[in-house]
Amino acid sequence: MEGVIATEADQVSQTSQRDKLIALFRESVRAVSPEVAMPRKIPHSPHGRTVVIAVGKAAAEMMRVAQDRAEQPLKGLVVTRHGHLPEPAPSWSDVEIIEAGHPYPDENSLRAAERALAIATRLEAGDNLLLLLSGGGSALLAAPAAGLTLTDKQQITRALLQSGATIEEINCVRKHLSRVKGGRLAVAAGAAHVTTWIISDIPGDDPSFVSSGPTVADLTSLSDARDIVAKYGIEPSAQIAAALNDPANETPAADALGIAGGETQIIAKARDALAAVQAMAGEQGYQVTNLGDQLQAEARHLGASHAALARRMAKDGTARVIISGGETTVTVTNKAGRGGRNLEYLLGLAIALNGERGIFAISCDTDGIDGTDDAAGATIGPDTLARARAAGIDPAEYLASNNAYSFFEKLGDLVITGPTLTNVNDFRAILIDPAA
């Protein structure tokens, strides 16, 4: 049901639907922002020092909220992705700010990890370490295990990200190649009390996998990490292979993570974002189907599956919104391609819908950056394929070559928000409007 290029009236309707979808996305981000999610009371040690380390794409905003709510100015460290500082840039007298590489670690990632370890090591009994953690920290804090270099870490990270491995699998390997991940930062804090507040970007919200769990006990093993590398046909360098066979790189046991104990709390998750969107769409008169926050599959395949679902649900003529979260994967076959998992999902969805009238969709990363380019995601409508083909753009070719970003860029359908300063992973909504 490919149809023709939209009439002027169709274009007005589709602009309206795009605006509705973008509004839903913005609501998903608002609901999990640090301002909304952070507890009102900031931990304070009456008999010792309180130090804050904030790591991840939401780090700067989490530190800002903590400073606003603390009884006195906080000291510590902020480590975030390049470009993920609010404007104007914060200036706290006793807080060091480091911008580092993501999704691949850089020299600043090394410096950031060493600073975090140094801060933790100086703590004593009676002191309190508050870790404000969000997605992205696995790359932002890089302390290679003995015998490894930054280049080694970059190469294995690239291979894993391009293999189609899940984030849990990727972070399992990362934990066993690090001196800071898998609970090791908590070990460095010794007798100090460790409190960890997490904005989770992990399907299922296992805190040990968010940013590879620097203060959370790890339940995976070196054997698991080796199995994952083999599962995806990755040929590690000799240095990586040696590290994954070195018993010294086994993550520490839970009882080694500080004698003063610790507290870990997930303060925001994808489920919260979906609940807020469900309420918003319901108030607008839509019947909402929530597919949950743990969807994991190859992005283009999930898009095709959702197209079939949307077509079935559209048959009864009811105005609906289908929402979902989670983290899809992309198997990269063209390393020169441009596009993230949300864009591949949408292109797979559009191709499978083949111009079906009345169905519109958005898919965006809640951190504002899908992949490595500047778009959070994009939107599609019934005219997407027709407009592309009229412009000489072959949708199937762009999908096959991992070039979904270029596809949506040429159509002007990208959603560009800039960094949102939070991160609970992907947000997807399919709007079914029989009247459109």
N, C-alpha and C positions, 0 to 999 in steps of 0.2 A: 504494500500500500504506500508506494513511495510518493505519489502526488507530484505537485509542481511547486515552484517557488511561491512563497506566501504572498497573498494579496496584501494591500495596505491595511485592511481591517484585520487580517490574520497577524500581520506584524505588530499591530497595536496590542492584540490579545497576547501574543507571545512575549512582548516586552513586559506586560503586566504579570505574566506567570513567572518570568525570570526574576522580576522584582520580589515577588512573593517567596520564591525559593531562596534568594539571597537574604531576605529578612529572616527566614527560618535558620539559615546558617549562622547569621549574626547572633540570634538568640541562643544557639547551641554554644557559641563561644562565650557569650555573657554569663551563661549559667555555670561555667567552670572556670571563670576568671579568678585570680587570686583574691581580688576584692570581695567576691562572693564566697569563695570556698575556704579561705584561711580562718582558723579559729580566732576568736576575739582576744583571748588571753595568750600572751607570748610567754613561754617558760622562762623562769628567772631563778637563778641559784642564789639564795640569800647568804650562803657561806662560801661562795666561790665565784669563779668567772662564768659568764655565759657568752659563748662564741657562736656565731652563725656562719655556716657555709651554705650558699645557695648555688645549685648546679642545675643546668638545663635551659631549655628555651624560655621557660617562665621565670628564670632565676632572678632577673633584675626586678620584675614586678612583685615577685614573692618577697624579696628583701625590702622593697618600698613599703609594702603593706605591713611587714613585720616591724619596720622602723616606726611607722605611724602608730602602731598599737602597743609598742613596748613602753615600759615605765621609764626607761632611760635609753640614750643612744646605744645602738648595738655595734659590736666590733666583728669583723670577719672578712669573708671572701665571697665575691660573686663571679661565677664562671658561666658565660652564656655564648651562644653562637654569634659569629660576626654579624652585625646589623640588628641584633635583637635587644638593643637597649632602647628604652623609651626616649622620647624627645621632649624637653631638653634632657641630655644625659645626666643621670644622677651624680651627686657629689656628696658622699658621706665621708666624714673626716677619718674614720677608723675602719673603712671598708675598702679593700683592694678589689678592683674590677679587671677581669681578664676576658677578652673576647677570643674565642678559639674556633677551630675548624669543625665543620659538620657537613656531610655525614662522614667525612674522612678526617682523622686527627691531624693536627699540624704541630709546629714547634710550640705554639702557645698552649696546646693541649698538654704537652709534656710539662711546661712550666706550671700550669694550673694544678696538675696532679701532685707535683712536688710541693707546691704551696699548701694544698689541702692536707697532705700527709704531715708536713711540718707543723701546721696549726694543731692538728689532732695529737701529735706526739708530745707537744708541750703541755697538754692538759693534765690535770692532776685529780685526785679524789676530791669530790665536792664541786668540781667544775661541771658545766653542762654544755654539751655540743648539740646545737639545733641544726639539723641538716634539712634544708628546703630543696626537695628533689623533684625534677620534672624530666620529661623525655628529652633525649639528646645527649645526656651525660656520658654515655658510653664512648662517644667520640671526643667530647669536650675534656674529659679527664683521661689522659693516656699515660700510664706508667708501665712501660713494657717490662715483662718478666725478664729475669737475668738471661743474658745472651741474645736478647732481641733488640731491634732498633725501631725507630719510628717508621722507616721504610717497610720493615717487616709487618708492622701493625697495619699500615695503609694498604699493603698488598692483600693481606688476608681479609681485611674489611671489605675491600672492593670485590673480591671474589665471592664472598658470602652474600653481599647485597645484590649481586647480579645473578646469583644462582637460583633464586626462587625460594630460599630458606625462610622460615618464619622468624619473627623477631626474637621469640624465645630461643630458637636454635642458634641464631646469630649471637645472642648475648651469652648463651652457654659457652660458646667457644671463646668469646672475649674475656669472660671471667677467669678462664684458665691460662690466659696469656698476660695477666696484669698483676701489679702490686697494689692496686687500690680497689679493684672491683671484688664482688663476691664476698663482702663482709670485711675486707681488709682495712678499710678506713676506720671501722669500729674497733678493730683490733689495735690499730695505731693509737686510738683514744684511750686505751688502757682502762684505768679505774674511773674515768669520767663517765657521767651519765649521758647517754646518747638518745635524743629524741629525733625521729625522722617523720616529716610531713611530706606526703607524696601526691602530686598530680599525676595520675596514672595514664600512660599511653599504651598500656599492654592489654590485649584481649584477655579477659579473665582476672585482671588486676592482681596478679601475683607480685607482691612488692619486691621479691628477690630479682625480678627481671627488669624492673623500671630502672633505666640507666645502669643496668647490670648490678644493681643492689650493692653499693659500696658499704652500707651499714647493715645489711640484711643477710642472714645466714643462707648459704647456697645449698640446695639439695641435689645439684647435678655433680657429675664427676668428670675427671679427665677422660675416662672411657667414653662417656656420653659425647664429649667434645670431639674425640677422634671419630666416633661413629657418624656424627653430623658431617664432618669434612668428607668422609668417604661416601656418605649417602648422596651428596650432590656432585660427586666426581671432581672435587677440588684437589689439585695437586699442590700441597703446601711446599714452601721452601724448606730446605734442610733445617734451617733454624727453627721454623715453626713446628716442623715435625718433631724435632728434638725437645722443644718446650712442652709439647702435648704428651710426650712420653716421660717427662721428668716428674717424679713424685713430689718434688718440692713445689710444684705448681698446682697441687691439689688445693682446693679452696678450704679455708679453715673451718673446723667444726663449730657448731653453734655455741658451745660452751666457752669458746675462745674469744667471743665477741664482747669483751669487757666484763669485769667482775661486778660493775655497778648496775648491770642490766641495761635495758633500753626499751623504748616505746616506739612503735611504728604505726602510723595511721595514714590510710588513703583518704585524702580530703576532697578529691574531685576525680571523677571517672566518666567514661563515655556514657554510662547509664544515666548519669545526672543530666548530661547534655540532651540525650534523647527524651528524657522525661519532660524537660522544659519545652522542647519543641513539640512534643505530643500535646501538651496543654495548650500551647499557642495555636497549633493547627486546629485542635478541637474547638477552641473559642471562635475560630474563623468559619466553622461549619463543616469542616472536613471530617470524614471517618478515617481514623488513623490506624494503620497496621504497623506495629513496632516489631521488627525482625530481630531485635536484640543488638548487643554491643560487642559480640565476640565472633563476627564473621571473618573467616580467613580462607582465602582461595586465590588462585591466579586471577588477577584483576579482570582481564577480558572475559574469562569464563563466568565469573560472578555477574558481570554486566549482562551477558547473554541469558543467564538463568533468571535474572531479575526482569529482563524484557518479557520472558514467557509468563512470569508471575503477573506483571502489570497488565499484559493483554487479557489474561484470564479475569483479573479483578475488574477490568474496565467494562466487561460485558453487561453488568447489571445497571450501568448508567449512574452510579453513585459517585459523587465527588470525594476523592480519597487522597490520602498522602501515605506513602510507604516509606518508613524511615529505618535506617540501620547504621551501625557503627562497626568498629573492629579495624583490622589492618590486613589488606590484601597483599599479595606479592606480585612481583613482575620478574619474569625470566628474560634477561636481556640478551638478545641475539645481535643487535646492532649497537656497538659501544659508542658510536657517534650520534645516536638518536637522542632526541630531547623529549622528556615526558616523565611524569610520575605515575604512581599507581592509581590515583583518582582519575587522572586523564585517560589512562588506558581502560579503566572501568567504564567511563562514560562513552568512549569511542566503541567499545564492545557492545554496550547497551544500545547506542544509536544504530549501529549496523544491524543488530538483531531486531530492533523495533521497525526498521525500514520505513520510517515516515508515518507510523501509526498516529492517527489524529487524536488530539486530546491528551497526549502523554508528554510530560516535561520532566526534566530531572536536573539535579545538581549533585556534585560530589566534590568535596573539598577537605583538605587537611586542616584540622582546627588550629594548627600552629601558624597557618597563613602561607606555608611554603610546601608545595607538593613536589617532592624530588629535590632537585638542585636549582630549579629556575625560580622566577619571581611570582608565579601564580599559586594561589591556594587551590585552585581547581578550575572548573568550568561549568557551563550549563548546556543542555541540549533541548531541542523541541522537535515538533513534527517536520520542520523545514530544514533541519540540520544537514541531512544527506543531500537534499536537492540543491541547497545553496552551495555545498561543497562541489558537487559535480558540475554545476553551472560555472564555477570558477576553475574548473579543470583539476580539481583535487580528488584523488581516488582514496576514499576512506579506508578500504581494505589494505591498500599499499602502505598508508601511514601507520596503521596499526601493526602490520607485519614488521615494519622497520623501527618499532619503538619510537615513533615520531608524533605522538599524540599532542605534545605541546605545540608543535609547529602547525598541526591541523587546526586546533582551536584558536591559535594566534591569528591565522589567516582569516578565520571566520569572524574574528572579533568577539568570541564567546568566552574568553578567559575571565576568571574571577580573580582580581588582584586586590588584596587587602593590605599587603605588607604584614610583617610579623604581628601576631595577635597577643603575644606575651602570655600565652597559655598553651596547653597541648594535651588533648585526650584522644588523639589520632583522628581517624577518618569520620566524616559525617556525610551520609548519603540520604537524599530524599527524592522520591518519584511522585510527582503530582499528577493526578488523573482528573481532568476537568472535562466532562462530556460536553459542556457548553462552549468550549474553546474551539 
